[in-house]
Amino acid sequence: MKRVILGFALFLFLSCNSSSDKVYICENGSSTTFHVKQTCFALKKCNHKVVTESQEEALKEGKHVCHFCK
């Protein structure tokens, strides 16, 4: 029983951690924002390739979160 609970806790931790780290960026060459939601209104207006990366990477690149996604 302990293994089941530990396995379930580990699964929840990994799934929550990975999904909250993923952000979306419109690769137009001058984008300074990233989007937390793939369904964001502003991201849907992107006419270029949308790339996925970690939030940590986006912040290191000087990008900030979209005000619609906050």
Rosetta blueprint (number, residue, H / E / L):
1 M L
2 K H
3 R H
4 V H
5 I H
6 L H
7 G H
8 F H
9 A H
10 L H
11 F H
12 L H
13 F H
14 L H
15 S H
16 C H
17 N H
18 S H
19 S H
20 S H
21 D H
22 K E
23 V E
24 Y E
25 I E
26 C E
27 E L
28 N L
29 G L
30 S L
31 S L
32 T L
33 T E
34 F E
35 H E
36 V L
37 K L
38 Q L
39 T L
40 C L
41 F H
42 A H
43 L H
44 K H
45 K L
46 C L
47 N L
48 H L
49 K L
50 V E
51 V E
52 T E
53 E E
54 S E
55 Q H
56 E H
57 E H
58 A H
59 L H
60 K H
61 E L
62 G L
63 K L
64 H E
65 V E
66 C L
67 H L
68 F L
69 C L
70 K L
